[in-house]
Amino acid sequence: MLLSIASLVGIYFGLYHTVFALLPVTLVTTFACCASAMAYGEAMSSASLEGLVAAIGLQGGFMIGLTGRDVLALQLPFCFEVRTLSDRLVSSAPE
């Protein structure tokens, strides 16, 4: 469950943000995993493993999101049509 949520968050950050936004998210996620493990009385090895899994999920999702960013950028210009004030159609799609 943790890996899938971290991957989805990573995909979001890969699609819409730069790599510099990923570092604070990774740190906050790792801290939250460690704090959660300590609150439940788990060992620190288990807490660090959870933080590592979350960081790997974020990084992997970010890479998937970067791949999707190119596809999304190619499809967006073809999805929108803009009309000028003279009611002429302006589009980047070939006619």
GIZICOR-V858207 format. One record per backbone hydrogen bond with DSSP energy under -0.5 kcal/mol. NH is the residue of the N-H (numbers start at 0). CO is the residue of the C=O. E is the energy in kcal/mol with one decimal. If there is no record, write none. Layout:
NH|CO|E ; NH|CO|E
This chain:
4|0|-2.2 ; 5|1|-2.5 ; 6|2|-2.2 ; 7|3|-2.2 ; 8|4|-2.3 ; 9|5|-2.3 ; 10|6|-2.4 ; 11|7|-2.1 ; 12|8|-2.3 ; 13|9|-2.2 ; 14|10|-2.0 ; 15|11|-2.1 ; 16|12|-2.0 ; 20|17|-1.1 ; 21|18|-0.9 ; 22|18|-0.8 ; 23|19|-0.6 ; 24|20|-1.0 ; 25|21|-2.4 ; 26|22|-2.3 ; 27|23|-2.6 ; 28|24|-2.4 ; 29|25|-2.5 ; 30|26|-2.4 ; 31|27|-2.5 ; 32|28|-2.3 ; 33|29|-2.2 ; 34|30|-2.7 ; 35|31|-2.4 ; 36|32|-2.2 ; 37|33|-2.3 ; 38|34|-2.1 ; 39|35|-1.6 ; 40|37|-0.8 ; 41|36|-2.8 ; 46|42|-1.7 ; 47|43|-2.7 ; 48|44|-1.8 ; 49|45|-2.1 ; 50|46|-2.2 ; 51|47|-2.1 ; 52|48|-2.4 ; 53|49|-2.3 ; 54|50|-2.3 ; 55|51|-2.5 ; 56|52|-2.3 ; 57|53|-2.4 ; 58|54|-2.4 ; 59|55|-2.7 ; 60|56|-2.6 ; 61|57|-2.3 ; 62|58|-2.0 ; 63|59|-1.9 ; 64|60|-2.6 ; 65|61|-2.2 ; 66|62|-1.6 ; 67|63|-2.1 ; 68|64|-1.6 ; 69|65|-1.0 ; 70|66|-1.1 ; 71|67|-2.8 ; 72|68|-2.2 ; 73|69|-1.6 ; 74|70|-1.6 ; 75|71|-2.0 ; 76|72|-0.7 ; 77|74|-0.7 ; 78|74|-0.6 ; 78|75|-1.3 ; 79|75|-0.8 ; 81|89|-2.0 ; 83|87|-2.1 ; 86|83|-1.7 ; 89|81|-3.3 ; 90|88|-0.5 ; 91|76|-0.5
